[in-house]
Amino acid sequence: MKFLVTTRPRPGVSLPDDHALTVFQQTYNWLNTNVTDGTFDCAYNFPAGGGLAIVNANSHETLTELLSAYPLQPWVEYEIHPLSDLKHGFDLTIKALGG
């Protein structure tokens, strides 16, 4: 299953300055590993903070485990949307419209 996962900085929660460099280096490595091994199809940064990834996970539980290991997890909010194949969605709509 594919999921669109977006993150935004959690309001009112700040990463301690003395941990910032380490956490950001860990996050960079974590993201790079997941893109390289195919767990993520892609990952992008939002210029104003946060970002998105297309995540491949076999279940919601697997997705939960994966996101719980995200180094910035305590400082972000997630928005998660399951994705389905575009062609399949159009085929269903066209069928429903009588085509």
C-alpha positions as CSV (number, residue, x, y, z in Angstrom):
1,M,0.0,0.0,0.0
2,K,1.1,3.5,-0.7
3,F,0.5,6.5,1.6
4,L,1.1,10.2,1.2
5,V,2.7,11.3,4.5
6,T,3.1,15.0,5.2
7,T,4.8,16.5,8.2
8,R,4.6,20.0,9.6
9,P,6.4,21.4,12.7
10,R,4.3,20.8,15.8
11,P,3.0,24.2,17.0
12,G,4.5,25.3,20.4
13,V,7.1,22.5,20.5
14,S,10.7,23.4,19.8
15,L,13.7,21.1,19.1
16,P,16.3,21.9,21.8
17,D,19.2,23.8,20.2
18,D,21.8,21.4,21.8
19,H,20.2,18.5,20.0
20,A,19.3,20.1,16.7
21,L,22.4,19.2,14.7
22,T,22.4,15.5,15.8
23,V,18.6,15.1,15.2
24,F,18.8,16.7,11.8
25,Q,21.8,14.5,10.8
26,Q,19.9,11.4,12.0
27,T,16.8,12.5,10.1
28,Y,18.7,13.1,6.9
29,N,20.3,9.6,7.2
30,W,16.9,8.0,8.0
31,L,15.2,9.6,5.0
32,N,18.1,8.7,2.7
33,T,18.0,5.1,3.8
34,N,14.2,4.8,3.3
35,V,14.4,6.3,-0.2
36,T,17.4,4.2,-1.2
37,D,15.8,0.9,0.0
38,G,12.5,1.7,-1.7
39,T,10.5,2.1,1.5
40,F,9.8,5.6,0.2
41,D,9.2,6.3,-3.4
42,C,10.2,9.9,-2.8
43,A,10.7,12.5,-0.1
44,Y,10.5,16.3,-0.4
45,N,11.0,19.3,1.8
46,F,8.6,22.2,2.2
47,P,10.5,25.5,2.1
48,A,8.4,26.8,5.0
49,G,9.2,23.6,7.1
50,G,8.1,20.0,7.1
51,G,7.8,17.9,4.0
52,L,6.2,14.9,2.4
53,A,7.0,11.3,1.3
54,I,5.2,8.6,-0.6
55,V,5.6,5.7,1.7
56,N,5.2,2.0,0.9
57,A,3.9,-0.1,3.8
58,N,2.1,-3.4,3.9
59,S,-0.3,-2.4,6.7
60,H,-1.3,0.6,8.8
61,E,0.7,-1.1,11.7
62,T,3.8,-1.2,9.6
63,L,3.3,2.5,8.7
64,T,2.9,3.3,12.4
65,E,6.1,1.5,13.3
66,L,8.0,3.2,10.5
67,L,6.8,6.7,11.5
68,S,7.5,6.1,15.2
69,A,11.2,5.7,14.2
70,Y,11.3,9.1,12.5
71,P,14.0,11.0,14.4
72,L,11.9,14.3,14.3
73,Q,8.7,12.5,15.3
74,P,8.3,14.3,18.7
75,W,8.4,17.6,17.0
76,V,6.1,17.1,14.0
77,E,2.5,16.5,13.2
78,Y,1.6,14.0,10.5
79,E,-1.1,14.0,7.9
80,I,-1.6,10.7,6.2
81,H,-3.6,9.8,3.1
82,P,-3.9,6.3,1.6
83,L,-3.3,6.3,-2.2
84,S,-4.8,4.2,-4.9
85,D,-3.8,3.7,-8.5
86,L,-5.0,6.6,-10.7
87,K,-6.2,4.3,-13.6
88,H,-8.2,2.2,-11.2
89,G,-9.9,5.3,-9.8
90,F,-10.8,6.6,-13.3
91,D,-12.0,3.1,-14.4
92,L,-14.4,3.0,-11.4
93,T,-15.7,6.5,-12.1
94,I,-16.2,5.8,-15.8
95,K,-18.1,2.6,-14.9
96,A,-20.3,4.4,-12.4
97,L,-21.1,7.0,-15.0
98,G,-22.3,4.2,-17.4
99,G,-19.2,3.9,-19.5
